[in-house]
Each structure stands twice: as C-alpha cells, then as structure tokens.
Amino acid sequence: MAGVLYLVATPIGNADDMTIRGLSVLRSVDIVVCEERKEGERLLRHYQVSKPLETLNEHNETAATQAILELLRSGKNVAVISDCGTPVFSDPGQLLVRKAIEQQVRIVPVPGASSLLPALTVSGFAIDQFIYYGWLSPKKERRRAELRQLQQEQRTIILMETPYRLSSLLRDLADTFGETRRCCLAFNLTLPDEHIYHDTPAGLYRTLGTKELKGEFVVVIDGRRIDRTR
C-alpha cells in the first residue's frame, strides 16, 4: 500500500502558531521534505522533532519529485513543509502534487498559519469577492502595466512581493493608484513588530517609501468603486 503525502503548513513568523495537528503529523511520518535544509532543520529542532530530511525546491524539483514518489510507493508516509506558511502555495511542490494525483496517492492538506486571510480581514475591504494576483513582474515597465490593468478591477486585490522590492512597489502603486484608492499594508504579520498600515498608495509611499523596512508583507487594495447613479 502506498504511503500518504501530507502538506503541512508551518508558522509564517510566530512559532506559537504551529498547530497541534501539524506537530502530530510531523512526528508520525517517516520523512519530512523541506524547501531549504537549513530552514527545515531549524523548524524541526525548535519543535523537538527528529526525522530524516529531504529537499524539494526550484533547483531539484523534477528529480526530487520522482524520489519522493518512489518513497510513497514503497509505503513511506511523507510530510512536505515550506520555509514558512503553506507548502505548494507560491512554493515548489505543484509537480509533486500533480504526479501524486495521477498515481492515486492519498494527499492530506494540514492547514495552519496564513498571511493572506489575516491581511484580508484586517483591511476593512469587501472580502466576499477578491482576486489574488500574487507577485508582480520584477521588471519595472511590465509591473506598471500589470498595475494599470488591475486599476480597473472591482474586486479587492491582494499582492505579495519580496521584502527588498517594497519601496519600488509602493512607488509604482502611488504612480498608478495615487490618492484615489484605499490600501492596506500588513507588515510582518504575527511577529512582535507587526504593523498594519491603512492609507492610500500615495500616502503609504510618503510614509514608508524611503524607509529601510525589512520583513514580509501583504498589500491589499480596495476594488474600484462604480458610481451606479449615472
């Protein structure tokens, strides 16, 4: 009988957010697959979990996927974790999930801490419908073109970006959305220096654009309001 593939969410910053179920799974499986070995070892050490570690990342995804599938076919139970948050989501692992589905391997998602839903709920914007756009292009002109397209979106918009591009993202948001749209920036969620900023994109750029903020963040933009009285 094939083993079970568990997708185990881990904390996005605050170690206390690890779920009891997630710890139970990590302690019960035969092998843990992590994105980066150093981060995987740090996480398991913190929770006093001792398991063999394998890596799956953008550098070895094809080969690692085949190796993990062989382990599963041999009856081993495998837990996949990412450096933080939910594995597969914006991280390597989709190929493994697709292949596991094809081979009828049982897959069990184990939910946990997330940055998206907390950022949405604290934004104050409508969340009955929203669009997760994720990471914009790292190229300036293409990024600005994407933002101009999003300017017409009536649903709440969620953007994510690497910490070192926060200033350039805020600059482009200010140039595109200006003072006409509300925006929420959730910075370092769950950590002691967590901060939630509510302002327009231009206001956020004036406040934060020149600061050397180092941390993870999520940007939530209010959808375009339509004047239905006309």
N, CA, C and O of each residue as an XYZ file, in Angstrom:
920
protein
N       0.840     -1.191      0.000
C       0.000      0.000      0.000
C       0.879      1.247      0.000
O       1.869      1.327      0.728
N       0.498      2.222     -0.832
C       1.263      3.464     -0.915
C       1.116      4.264      0.366
O       0.122      4.154      1.084
N       2.131      5.071      0.632
C       2.087      5.942      1.797
C       1.198      7.146      1.551
O       0.583      7.273      0.492
N       1.136      8.025      2.533
C       0.315      9.230      2.480
C       1.220     10.443      2.336
O       2.258     10.533      2.992
N       0.827     11.376      1.478
C       1.553     12.625      1.292
C       0.819     13.721      2.062
O      -0.316     14.065      1.732
N       1.466     14.261      3.078
C       0.888     15.331      3.886
C       1.501     16.669      3.466
O       2.714     16.776      3.291
N       0.661     17.676      3.308
C       1.115     19.037      3.029
C       0.880     19.846      4.304
O      -0.251     20.234      4.599
N       1.940     20.095      5.051
C       1.821     20.636      6.404
C       2.201     22.122      6.437
O       3.339     22.489      6.144
N       1.247     22.953      6.792
C       1.519     24.383      6.933
C       2.319     24.641      8.201
O       2.089     24.001      9.227
N       3.254     25.574      8.130
C       4.080     25.952      9.276
C       3.916     27.453      9.537
O       3.403     28.166      8.675
N       4.337     27.944     10.699
C       4.142     29.357     11.026
C       4.779     30.306     10.022
O       5.791     29.984      9.399
N       4.174     31.478      9.876
C       4.720     32.496      8.977
C       5.669     33.435      9.717
O       6.252     34.330      9.104
N       5.830     33.245     11.016
C       6.722     34.087     11.795
C       6.708     33.712     13.264
O       7.754     33.453     13.859
N       5.521     33.685     13.845
C       5.377     33.369     15.259
C       5.316     31.860     15.458
O       4.380     31.208     14.993
N       6.300     31.307     16.140
C       6.395     29.850     16.302
C       5.213     29.266     17.057
O       4.923     28.076     16.928
N       4.523     30.093     17.847
C       3.369     29.596     18.600
C       2.176     29.270     17.702
O       1.202     28.675     18.162
N       2.243     29.651     16.440
C       1.128     29.402     15.519
C       1.168     28.014     14.898
O       0.289     27.684     14.102
N       2.146     27.197     15.229
C       2.175     25.828     14.737
C       1.008     25.070     15.343
O       0.775     25.154     16.548
N       0.272     24.331     14.523
C      -0.908     23.640     15.032
C      -0.532     22.325     15.709
O       0.499     21.726     15.405
N      -1.383     21.892     16.627
C      -1.183     20.605     17.302
C      -1.211     19.479     16.283
O      -0.417     18.541     16.358
N      -2.132     19.579     15.327
C      -2.230     18.540     14.301
C      -0.975     18.513     13.434
O      -0.468     17.440     13.105
N      -0.476     19.684     13.067
C       0.733     19.738     12.251
C       1.905     19.068     12.936
O       2.652     18.322     12.302
N       2.079     19.329     14.245
C       3.156     18.694     15.002
C       2.963     17.189     15.065
O       3.919     16.423     14.943
N       1.700     16.769     15.262
C       1.420     15.336     15.328
C       1.798     14.637     14.027
O       2.351     13.537     14.047
N       1.500     15.276     12.896
C       1.838     14.694     11.601
C       3.349     14.629     11.417
O       3.877     13.606     10.981
N       4.039     15.701     11.741
C       5.497     15.715     11.577
C       6.158     14.630     12.418
O       7.162     14.045     12.013
N       5.592     14.366     13.587
C       6.171     13.345     14.464
C       5.839     11.923     14.012
O       6.517     10.969     14.391
N       4.790     11.791     13.199
C       4.329     10.447     12.831
C       4.864      9.955     11.488
O       4.927      8.748     11.252
N       5.252     10.890     10.597
C       5.659     10.467      9.251
C       7.053      9.859      9.264
O       7.789      9.958     10.246
N       7.391      9.230      8.149
C       8.711      8.621      8.018
C       9.770      9.618      7.570
O      10.930      9.534      7.974
N       9.352     10.570      6.723
C      10.296     11.519      6.132
C       9.633     12.881      6.023
O       8.442     12.979      5.730
N      10.413     13.935      6.261
C       9.947     15.309      6.071
C      10.693     15.909      4.884
O      11.918     15.822      4.797
N       9.940     16.515      3.977
C      10.526     17.175      2.809
C      10.417     18.680      3.013
O       9.328     19.200      3.253
N      11.530     19.369      2.920
C      11.554     20.817      3.146
C      12.067     21.541      1.903
O      12.593     20.925      0.977
N      11.905     22.844      1.906
C      12.366     23.647      0.780
C      13.879     23.873      0.860
O      14.612     23.608     -0.093
N      14.326     24.366      2.012
C      15.752     24.579      2.247
C      16.148     23.807      3.501
O      15.503     23.932      4.541
N      17.199     23.016      3.401
C      17.576     22.127      4.503
C      17.826     22.892      5.802
O      17.407     22.445      6.870
N      18.499     24.029      5.725
C      18.813     24.794      6.933
C      17.537     25.216      7.652
O      17.441     25.102      8.874
N      16.551     25.707      6.883
C      15.295     26.135      7.493
C      14.506     24.945      8.022
O      13.891     25.022      9.085
N      14.526     23.845      7.272
C      13.831     22.644      7.727
C      14.417     22.109      9.026
O      13.675     21.738      9.935
N      15.731     22.069      9.117
C      16.390     21.603     10.337
C      16.064     22.525     11.511
O      15.829     22.060     12.626
N      16.051     23.834     11.254
C      15.754     24.794     12.319
C      14.343     24.584     12.857
O      14.125     24.596     14.068
N      13.380     24.390     11.944
C      11.993     24.224     12.364
C      11.809     22.935     13.166
O      11.191     22.954     14.230
N      12.338     21.816     12.664
C      12.189     20.551     13.375
C      12.900     20.588     14.728
O      12.396     20.044     15.711
N      14.051     21.219     14.775
C      14.793     21.330     16.033
C      13.998     22.133     17.066
O      13.979     21.790     18.248
N      13.344     23.204     16.607
C      12.579     24.050     17.521
C      11.450     23.264     18.184
O      11.170     23.450     19.369
N      10.809     22.394     17.421
C       9.688     21.614     17.953
C      10.117     20.233     18.448
O       9.277     19.390     18.760
N      11.419     20.012     18.515
C      11.980     18.760     19.022
C      11.448     17.549     18.245
O      11.044     16.538     18.820
N      11.464     17.694     16.935
C      11.063     16.614     16.042
C      12.313     16.101     15.339
O      13.062     16.880     14.749
N      12.534     14.803     15.401
C      13.705     14.208     14.762
C      13.253     13.280     13.633
O      12.727     12.195     13.881
N      13.464     13.718     12.402
C      13.066     12.937     11.233
C      14.099     13.117     10.118
O      14.755     14.157     10.053
N      14.251     12.124      9.245
C      15.101     12.317      8.062
C      14.541     13.447      7.202
O      13.327     13.593      7.058
N      15.429     14.228      6.644
C      15.029     15.372      5.820
C      15.468     15.179      4.376
O      16.589     14.749      4.106
N      14.572     15.502      3.456
C      14.893     15.602      2.039
C      14.493     16.993      1.579
O      13.664     17.645      2.214
N      15.077     17.449      0.481
C      14.745     18.781     -0.012
C      14.001     18.709     -1.338
O      14.227     17.814     -2.152
N      13.113     19.671     -1.532
C      12.426     19.863     -2.805
C      12.335     21.360     -3.029
O      11.655     22.065     -2.283
N      13.014     21.844     -4.050
C      12.989     23.267     -4.350
C      13.112     23.477     -5.859
O      13.102     22.516     -6.628
N      13.227     24.726     -6.271
C      13.242     25.020     -7.703
C      14.467     24.456     -8.420
O      14.466     24.334     -9.645
N      15.505     24.114     -7.667
C      16.739     23.603     -8.272
C      16.693     22.100     -8.536
O      17.402     21.603     -9.411
N      15.868     21.378     -7.791
C      15.874     19.916     -7.925
C      14.472     19.323     -8.048
O      14.275     18.132     -7.805
N      13.500     20.153     -8.424
C      12.095     19.744     -8.323
C      11.783     18.456     -9.084
O      11.098     17.580     -8.555
N      12.268     18.330    -10.299
C      11.939     17.143    -11.095
C      12.508     15.873    -10.469
O      11.789     14.891    -10.284
N      13.792     15.893    -10.147
C      14.432     14.717     -9.561
C      13.867     14.411     -8.183
O      13.617     13.251     -7.855
N      13.664     15.444     -7.378
C      13.145     15.236     -6.024
C      11.728     14.678     -6.064
O      11.361     13.841     -5.239
N      10.936     15.142     -7.025
C       9.562     14.639     -7.155
C       9.564     13.135     -7.401
O       8.796     12.401     -6.781
N      10.422     12.680     -8.300
C      10.498     11.254     -8.596
C      10.949     10.451     -7.375
O      10.423      9.371     -7.107
N      11.913     10.978     -6.647
C      12.418     10.285     -5.458
C      11.342     10.190     -4.379
O      11.205      9.158     -3.721
N      10.577     11.272     -4.200
C       9.520     11.278     -3.180
C       8.400     10.321     -3.573
O       7.844      9.630     -2.719
N       8.069     10.281     -4.853
C       7.031      9.354     -5.315
C       7.447      7.901     -5.087
O       6.615      7.059     -4.750
N       8.720      7.614     -5.270
C       9.216      6.251     -5.010
C       9.076      5.909     -3.534
O       8.707      4.787     -3.186
N       9.367      6.869     -2.669
C       9.198      6.644     -1.230
C       7.736      6.367     -0.894
O       7.426      5.468     -0.113
N       6.851      7.148     -1.491
C       5.423      6.961     -1.246
C       4.949      5.602     -1.755
O       4.169      4.919     -1.090
N       5.423      5.218     -2.932
C       5.022      3.920     -3.499
C       5.526      2.760     -2.640
O       4.924      1.686     -2.621
N       6.625      2.982     -1.936
C       7.173      1.928     -1.079
C       6.463      1.857      0.271
O       6.792      1.017      1.109
N       5.480      2.749      0.478
C       4.701      2.718      1.718
C       5.109      3.740      2.750
O       4.546      3.750      3.845
N       6.066      4.602      2.449
C       6.503      5.626      3.393
C       5.511      6.789      3.421
O       4.995      7.211      2.386
N       5.257      7.293      4.623
C       4.452      8.500      4.770
C       5.372      9.709      4.747
O       6.396      9.728      5.430
N       5.014     10.711      3.970
C       5.883     11.860      3.734
C       5.140     13.153      4.064
O       3.987     13.327      3.670
N       5.794     14.053      4.781
C       5.240     15.385      5.063
C       6.069     16.423      4.324
O       7.296     16.437      4.426
N       5.397     17.286      3.584
C       6.066     18.378      2.876
C       5.816     19.679      3.632
O       4.675     19.999      3.967
N       6.873     20.419      3.895
C       6.762     21.740      4.518
C       7.508     22.744      3.649
O       8.379     22.367      2.866
N       7.168     24.017      3.787
C       7.939     25.065      3.121
C       8.698     25.846      4.185
O       8.594     25.532      5.371
N       9.453     26.849      3.785
C      10.190     27.644      4.765
C       9.252     28.304      5.759
O       9.588     28.465      6.932
N       8.069     28.687      5.282
C       7.037     29.229      6.165
C       5.705     29.194      5.428
O       5.660     29.278      4.201
N       4.636     29.071      6.180
C       3.309     29.057      5.563
C       2.956     27.711      4.959
O       3.433     26.665      5.398
N       2.109     27.764      3.945
C       1.567     26.554      3.337
C       2.425     26.085      2.175
O       2.678     26.853      1.247
N       2.880     24.833      2.209
C       3.676     24.345      1.080
C       2.872     24.306     -0.200
O       1.645     24.215     -0.167
N       3.554     24.374     -1.323
C       2.991     24.366     -2.683
C       2.471     25.749     -3.071
O       2.626     26.160     -4.221
N       1.852     26.480     -2.126
C       1.322     27.806     -2.436
C       2.477     28.792     -2.605
O       3.151     29.142     -1.637
N       2.696     29.233     -3.839
C       3.807     30.133     -4.182
C       5.168     29.509     -3.860
O       6.165     30.218     -3.727
N       5.201     28.207     -3.739
C       6.438     27.477     -3.478
C       6.484     26.248     -4.385
O       5.457     25.853     -4.936
N       7.646     25.644     -4.544
C       7.717     24.399     -5.317
C       6.845     23.314     -4.682
O       6.589     23.341     -3.478
N       6.402     22.382     -5.479
C       5.597     21.283     -4.960
C       4.393     20.938     -5.814
O       3.795     19.876     -5.644
N       4.026     21.833     -6.741
C       2.873     21.554     -7.593
C       3.089     20.322     -8.457
O       2.167     19.536     -8.673
N       4.307     20.157     -8.948
C       4.606     18.980     -9.769
C       4.405     17.706     -8.953
O       3.837     16.732     -9.447
N       4.866     17.712     -7.718
C       4.702     16.548     -6.841
C       3.225     16.245     -6.620
O       2.815     15.087     -6.693
N       2.432     17.262     -6.353
C       1.001     17.061     -6.112
C       0.332     16.498     -7.356
O      -0.467     15.567     -7.260
N       0.649     17.051     -8.521
C       0.035     16.561     -9.764
C       0.387     15.093    -10.021
O      -0.474     14.290    -10.379
N       1.655     14.763     -9.834
C       2.094     13.386    -10.066
C       1.475     12.430     -9.047
O       1.123     11.298     -9.378
N       1.348     12.897     -7.808
C       0.731     12.065     -6.773
C      -0.734     11.795     -7.100
O      -1.228     10.687     -6.890
N      -1.430     12.812     -7.615
C      -2.826     12.635     -8.027
C      -2.909     11.603     -9.149
O      -3.750     10.704     -9.129
N      -2.014     11.755    -10.127
C      -2.000     10.811    -11.253
C      -1.791      9.379    -10.784
O      -2.363      8.443    -11.341
N      -0.970      9.219     -9.759
C      -0.653      7.880     -9.276
C      -1.550      7.438     -8.127
O      -1.303      6.423     -7.475
N      -2.601      8.226     -7.895
C      -3.630      7.895     -6.899
C      -3.047      7.745     -5.493
O      -3.476      6.896     -4.712
N      -2.069      8.584     -5.195
C      -1.523      8.658     -3.839
C      -2.447      9.542     -3.006
O      -2.888     10.594     -3.468
N      -2.733      9.124     -1.806
C      -3.584      9.931     -0.941
C      -2.824     11.176     -0.493
O      -1.694     11.088     -0.014
N      -3.463     12.346     -0.657
C      -2.849     13.615     -0.266
C      -3.707     14.239      0.826
O      -4.922     14.361      0.673
N      -3.075     14.634      1.927
C      -3.793     15.224      3.057
C      -3.235     16.624      3.339
O      -2.095     16.748      3.786
N      -4.020     17.683      3.084
C      -3.562     19.023      3.440
C      -3.797     19.291      4.924
O      -4.888     19.051      5.442
N      -2.767     19.788      5.601
C      -2.880     20.127      7.022
C      -2.754     21.637      7.146
O      -1.642     22.162      7.086
N      -3.874     22.358      7.319
C      -3.846     23.819      7.294
C      -3.185     24.418      8.521
O      -2.991     23.751      9.537
N      -2.849     25.683      8.403
C      -2.211     26.377      9.517
C      -2.153     27.868      9.269
O      -3.037     28.435      8.627
N      -1.114     28.500      9.777
C      -0.978     29.953      9.686
C      -0.938     30.416      8.232
O      -0.406     29.730      7.359
N      -1.511     31.593      7.995
C      -1.560     32.169      6.652
C      -1.411     33.675      6.762
O      -1.841     34.275      7.747
N      -0.808     34.284      5.763
C      -0.721     35.751      5.745
C      -1.887     36.371      4.983
O      -2.251     37.519      5.235
N      -2.477     35.616      4.049
C      -3.498     36.189      3.180
C      -4.787     36.523      3.923
O      -5.263     37.657      3.858
N      -5.356     35.547      4.627
C      -6.627     35.792      5.287
C      -6.526     36.836      6.399
O      -7.411     37.686      6.493
N      -5.490     36.815      7.249
C      -5.368     37.905      8.223
C      -5.272     39.284      7.572
O      -5.876     40.244      8.050
N      -4.510     39.379      6.480
C      -4.392     40.675      5.793
C      -5.729     41.112      5.224
O      -6.086     42.288      5.300
N      -6.473     40.168      4.653
C      -7.799     40.492      4.115
C      -8.744     40.969      5.209
O      -9.405     41.997      5.064
N      -8.804     40.219      6.302
C      -9.774     40.549      7.338
C      -9.454     41.863      8.035
O     -10.367     42.560      8.480
N      -8.180     42.215      8.140
C      -7.803     43.448      8.825
C      -7.841     44.659      7.889
O      -7.715     45.798      8.339
N      -8.014     44.412      6.595
C      -8.013     45.520      5.629
C      -9.256     46.391      5.741
O      -9.194     47.595      5.493
N     -10.384     45.793      6.112
C     -11.637     46.537      6.153
C     -12.334     46.602      4.813
O     -13.391     47.224      4.702
N     -11.767     45.970      3.784
C     -12.354     45.986      2.447
C     -13.295     44.800      2.265
O     -13.299     43.869      3.070
N     -14.087     44.846      1.205
C     -15.010     43.757      0.908
C     -14.213     42.483      0.624
O     -13.258     42.499     -0.152
N     -14.610     41.391      1.256
C     -13.894     40.129      1.031
C     -14.840     39.015      0.585
O     -14.474     37.839      0.592
N     -16.059     39.396      0.196
C     -16.946     38.378     -0.369
C     -16.448     37.936     -1.740
O     -16.710     36.817     -2.179
N     -15.717     38.843     -2.416
C     -15.030     38.517     -3.656
C     -13.687     39.238     -3.656
O     -13.607     40.428     -3.350
N     -12.644     38.510     -3.998
C     -11.330     39.150     -4.088
C     -10.489     38.409     -5.116
O     -10.789     37.270     -5.474
N      -9.438     39.062     -5.584
C      -8.539     38.471     -6.557
C      -7.138     38.423     -5.950
O      -6.600     39.435     -5.500
N      -6.568     37.227     -5.949
C      -5.190     37.083     -5.508
C      -4.304     37.161     -6.744
O      -4.281     36.236     -7.556
N      -3.577     38.260     -6.885
C      -2.707     38.421     -8.043
C      -1.294     37.920     -7.741
O      -0.553     37.538     -8.646
N      -0.939     37.928     -6.468
C       0.377     37.411     -6.090
C       1.500     38.364     -6.435
O       1.398     39.572     -6.222
N       2.583     37.801     -6.975
C       3.789     38.585     -7.260
C       3.699     39.239     -8.636
O       3.422     38.584     -9.641
N       3.939     40.539     -8.653
C       4.028     41.270     -9.914
C       5.378     40.997    -10.576
O       6.280     40.423     -9.966
N       5.496     41.410    -11.813
C       6.749     41.230    -12.527
C       7.869     42.028    -11.851
O       7.637     43.147    -11.394
N       9.076     41.465    -11.782
C      10.209     42.222    -11.234
C      10.687     43.327    -12.179
O      11.453     44.204    -11.779
N      10.230     43.278    -13.436
C      10.622     44.294    -14.410
C       9.697     45.495    -14.312
O       8.474     45.361    -14.363
N      10.298     46.669    -14.171
C       9.557     47.891    -13.859
C       8.416     48.169    -14.828
O       7.285     48.380    -14.391
N       8.678     48.174    -16.121
C       7.642     48.549    -17.092
C       6.516     47.530    -17.125
O       5.344     47.898    -17.206
N       6.863     46.262    -17.064
C       5.823     45.239    -17.062
C       5.006     45.306    -15.774
O       3.787     45.131    -15.797
N       5.677     45.558    -14.658
C       4.984     45.676    -13.377
C       3.978     46.828    -13.416
O       2.849     46.696    -12.943
N       4.394     47.935    -13.974
C       3.489     49.085    -14.059
C       2.313     48.802    -14.993
O       1.197     49.258    -14.745
N       2.562     48.056    -16.057
C       1.479     47.679    -16.970
C       0.474     46.776    -16.257
O      -0.735     46.913    -16.446
N       0.978     45.854    -15.438
C       0.091     44.981    -14.669
C      -0.758     45.795    -13.698
O      -1.949     45.526    -13.535
N      -0.155     46.778    -13.059
C      -0.896     47.611    -12.114
C      -1.951     48.453    -12.823
O      -3.049     48.645    -12.298
N      -1.625     48.955    -14.009
C      -2.631     49.736    -14.764
C      -3.834     48.864    -15.114
O      -4.975     49.326    -15.101
N      -3.563     47.600    -15.426
C      -4.661     46.674    -15.712
C      -5.490     46.403    -14.460
O      -6.717     46.339    -14.527
N      -4.823     46.246    -13.323
C      -5.516     45.987    -12.072
C      -6.311     47.190    -11.588
O      -7.233     47.047    -10.785
N      -5.960     48.364    -12.070
C      -6.650     49.583    -11.651
C      -8.151     49.517    -11.938
O      -8.939     50.170    -11.254
N      -8.547     48.743    -12.932
C      -9.956     48.633    -13.303
C     -10.687     47.533    -12.526
O     -11.902     47.387    -12.657
N      -9.962     46.770    -11.730
C     -10.553     45.641    -11.021
C     -11.505     46.115     -9.914
O     -11.133     46.941     -9.080
N     -12.723     45.589     -9.915
C     -13.719     45.983     -8.918
C     -13.645     45.141     -7.646
O     -14.192     45.526     -6.613
N     -12.979     44.007     -7.717
C     -12.824     43.179     -6.526
C     -11.595     43.626     -5.727
O     -10.688     44.260     -6.266
N     -11.583     43.288     -4.452
C     -10.412     43.546     -3.620
C      -9.216     42.785     -4.192
O      -9.346     41.634     -4.606
N      -8.051     43.437     -4.210
C      -6.845     42.879     -4.835
C      -5.803     42.567     -3.765
O      -5.567     43.365     -2.858
N      -5.188     41.398     -3.884
C      -4.114     41.020     -2.961
C      -2.817     40.885     -3.743
O      -2.751     40.175     -4.747
N      -1.786     41.579     -3.267
C      -0.459     41.499     -3.866
C       0.549     41.045     -2.825
O       0.426     41.365     -1.643
N       1.546     40.297     -3.276
C       2.668     39.940     -2.418
C       3.954     40.295     -3.155
O       3.982     40.370     -4.383
N       5.012     40.510     -2.387
C       6.271     40.882     -3.009
C       7.405     40.559     -2.061
O       7.200     40.443     -0.853
N       8.593     40.415     -2.603
C       9.763     40.159     -1.769
C      10.104     41.427     -0.975
O       9.858     42.535     -1.454
N      10.669     41.279      0.237
C      10.927     42.434      1.100
C      11.740     43.539      0.439
O      11.479     44.721      0.664
N      12.724     43.164     -0.374
C      13.605     44.194     -0.929
C      12.957     45.002     -2.050
O      13.554     45.965     -2.532
N      11.744     44.628     -2.478
C      11.070     45.414     -3.510
C       9.888     46.205     -2.960
O       9.071     46.706     -3.732
N       9.785     46.324     -1.641
C       8.661     47.064     -1.057
C       8.638     48.511     -1.529
O       7.591     49.012     -1.940
N       9.774     49.182     -1.476
C       9.824     50.593     -1.850
C       9.427     50.811     -3.307
O       8.646     51.714     -3.608
N       9.962     49.984     -4.218
C       9.638     50.145     -5.640
C       8.176     49.808     -5.914
O       7.550     50.423     -6.777
N       7.627     48.833     -5.185
C       6.207     48.513     -5.355
C       5.339     49.676     -4.894
O       4.387     50.045     -5.582
N       5.651     50.256     -3.743
C       4.860     51.388     -3.245
C       4.959     52.582     -4.189
O       3.981     53.302     -4.390
N       6.125     52.788     -4.760
C       6.291     53.886     -5.724
C       5.393     53.668     -6.941
O       4.723     54.594     -7.397
N       5.382     52.450     -7.458
C       4.560     52.157     -8.637
C       3.069     52.192     -8.300
O       2.256     52.634     -9.112
N       2.713     51.729     -7.111
C       1.313     51.818     -6.676
C       0.875     53.275     -6.563
O      -0.231     53.633     -6.967
N       1.753     54.113     -6.008
C       1.437     55.535     -5.868
C       1.256     56.190     -7.234
O       0.349     56.999     -7.424
N       2.115     55.840     -8.175
C       2.013     56.424     -9.519
C       0.761     55.947    -10.246
O       0.202     56.677    -11.064
N       0.317     54.728     -9.953
C      -0.828     54.163    -10.671
C      -2.156     54.496     -9.997
O      -3.099     54.931    -10.658
N      -2.229     54.290     -8.677
C      -3.489     54.457     -7.960
C      -3.607     55.812     -7.252
O      -4.712     56.273     -6.967
N      -2.470     56.442     -6.972
C      -2.455     57.775     -6.391
C      -3.221     57.885     -5.086
O      -3.086     57.043     -4.198
N      -4.036     58.944     -4.979
C      -4.828     59.204     -3.785
C      -6.264     58.743     -3.959
O      -7.133     59.100     -3.163
N      -6.523     57.944     -5.006
C      -7.915     57.624     -5.344
C      -8.380     56.263     -4.837
O      -9.543     55.909     -5.028
N      -7.515     55.500     -4.205
C      -7.886     54.148     -3.790
C      -7.358     53.861     -2.393
O      -6.241     54.252     -2.057
N      -8.135     53.198     -1.599
C      -7.686     52.815     -0.266
C      -6.790     51.572     -0.352
O      -6.943     50.727     -1.234
N      -5.860     51.496      0.588
C      -4.883     50.409      0.558
C      -4.532     50.018      1.988
O      -4.549     50.845      2.899
N      -4.216     48.752      2.161
C      -3.782     48.245      3.464
C      -2.489     47.471      3.264
O      -2.397     46.623      2.376
N      -1.502     47.758      4.081
C      -0.246     47.028      4.033
C      -0.051     46.330      5.375
O       0.099     46.978      6.411
N      -0.056     44.995      5.339
C       0.145     44.197      6.555
C       1.607     43.759      6.595
O       2.053     42.975      5.757
N       2.335     44.266      7.564
C       3.784     44.064      7.631
C       4.150     43.126      8.776
O       3.722     43.328      9.912
N       4.940     42.106      8.473
C       5.448     41.164      9.471
C       4.334     40.607     10.367
O       4.428     40.650     11.594
N       3.304     40.097      9.745
C       2.192     39.523     10.492
C       2.666     38.441     11.463
O       3.522     37.623     11.125
N       2.111     38.448     12.649
C       2.327     37.501     13.758
C       3.610     37.770     14.543
O       3.830     37.141     15.577
N       4.453     38.678     14.085
C       5.718     38.955     14.766
C       5.585     40.157     15.712
O       4.626     40.920     15.594
N       6.516     40.339     16.636
C       6.413     41.456     17.589
C       6.340     42.827     16.922
O       5.707     43.737     17.459
N       6.974     42.989     15.766
C       6.939     44.279     15.077
C       5.850     44.336     14.009
O       5.918     45.156     13.093
N       4.843     43.464     14.127
C       3.705     43.506     13.203
C       3.103     44.904     13.179
O       2.937     45.543     14.218
N       2.781     45.365     11.979
C       2.141     46.672     11.853
C       1.186     46.650     10.668
O       1.503     46.116      9.605
N       0.025     47.231     10.869
C      -0.981     47.328      9.818
C      -1.128     48.791      9.429
O      -1.498     49.626     10.254
N      -0.839     49.095      8.176
C      -0.932     50.465      7.675
C      -2.180     50.607      6.805
O      -2.400     49.805      5.898
N      -3.000     51.628      7.082
C      -4.166     51.943      6.264
C      -3.973     53.334      5.670
O      -3.829     54.311      6.406
N      -3.971     53.425      4.361
C      -3.764     54.724      3.708
C      -4.031     54.546      2.222
O      -4.411     53.463      1.776
N      -3.830     55.612      1.460
C      -3.831     55.483      0.011
C      -2.447     55.010     -0.424
O      -1.498     55.118      0.352
N      -2.306     54.488     -1.646
C      -0.970     54.100     -2.105
C       0.028     55.260     -2.042
O       1.177     55.074     -1.643
N      -0.418     56.458     -2.439
C       0.478     57.616     -2.387
C       0.862     57.936     -0.945
O       2.010     58.280     -0.665
N      -0.099     57.824     -0.034
C       0.189     58.072      1.373
C       1.163     57.060      1.944
O       2.052     57.414      2.719
N       0.997     55.788      1.560
C       1.922     54.761      2.026
C       3.334     55.008      1.508
O       4.312     54.792      2.223
N       3.433     55.460      0.270
C       4.756     55.725     -0.286
C       5.421     56.895      0.436
O       6.624     56.860      0.693
N       4.646     57.930      0.764
C       5.209     59.058      1.502
C       5.691     58.619      2.881
O       6.712     59.102      3.372
N       4.954     57.705      3.500
C       5.286     57.261      4.861
C       6.402     56.236      4.891
O       7.271     56.282      5.762
N       6.381     55.302      3.934
C       7.269     54.145      4.014
C       8.270     54.027      2.871
O       9.233     53.266      2.966
N       8.050     54.768      1.801
C       8.849     54.564      0.593
C      10.331     54.760      0.769
O      11.121     54.134      0.063
N      10.732     55.606      1.686
C      12.162     55.880      1.880
C      12.744     55.121      3.068
O      13.938     55.224      3.350
N      11.897     54.356      3.767
C      12.382     53.621      4.929
C      12.968     52.278      4.503
O      12.560     51.690      3.501
N      13.921     51.815      5.281
C      14.551     50.523      5.008
C      13.825     49.432      5.802
O      14.386     48.846      6.728
N      12.579     49.174      5.427
C      11.810     48.140      6.110
C      12.252     46.762      5.607
O      12.294     46.512      4.403
N      12.574     45.888      6.536
C      12.992     44.534      6.183
C      11.994     43.555      6.803
O      11.949     43.395      8.023
N      11.219     42.921      5.981
C      10.256     41.963      6.501
C       9.279     41.539      5.433
O       9.293     42.054      4.315
N       8.426     40.591      5.788
C       7.415     40.095      4.859
C       6.187     40.989      4.924
O       5.876     41.562      5.968
N       5.495     41.103      3.802
C       4.309     41.953      3.801
C       3.306     41.482      2.761
O       3.639     40.772      1.811
N       2.066     41.903      2.975
C       0.975     41.668      2.031
C       0.292     43.000      1.786
O       0.021     43.738      2.734
N       0.010     43.319      0.539
C      -0.692     44.547      0.179
C      -2.106     44.195     -0.271
O      -2.301     43.336     -1.131
N      -3.080     44.866      0.316
C      -4.482     44.669     -0.055
C      -5.021     46.010     -0.554
O      -4.914     47.028      0.129
N      -5.604     45.992     -1.762
C      -6.103     47.220     -2.394
C      -7.611     47.121     -2.569
O      -8.128     46.119     -3.064
N      -8.299     48.162     -2.162
C      -9.747     48.193     -2.314
C     -10.118     48.155     -3.795
O      -9.416     48.730     -4.626
N     -11.207     47.487     -4.121
C     -11.650     47.422     -5.509
C     -12.153     48.763     -6.011
O     -12.510     49.642     -5.227
N     -12.177     48.905     -7.323
C     -12.638     50.140     -7.947
C     -14.132     50.305     -7.705
O     -14.926     49.408     -7.987
N     -14.495     51.462     -7.179
C     -15.898     51.752     -6.911
C     -16.573     52.252     -8.179
O     -16.027     53.098     -8.888
N     -17.751     51.735     -8.462
C     -18.526     52.149     -9.627
C     -19.697     53.018     -9.192
O     -20.484     52.629     -8.330
N     -19.804     54.180     -9.788
C     -20.933     55.074     -9.499
C     -22.137     54.570    -10.282
O     -22.229     54.778    -11.492
N     -23.049     53.914     -9.598
C     -24.205     53.302    -10.258
C     -25.405     54.254    -10.346
O     -26.491     53.856    -10.768
N     -25.195     55.534     -9.936
C     -26.303     56.503    -10.012
C     -26.388     57.154    -11.370
O     -27.368     57.833    -11.673
N     -25.372     56.956    -12.198
C     -25.348     57.597    -13.513
C     -26.107     56.754    -14.536
O     -26.196     57.133    -15.704
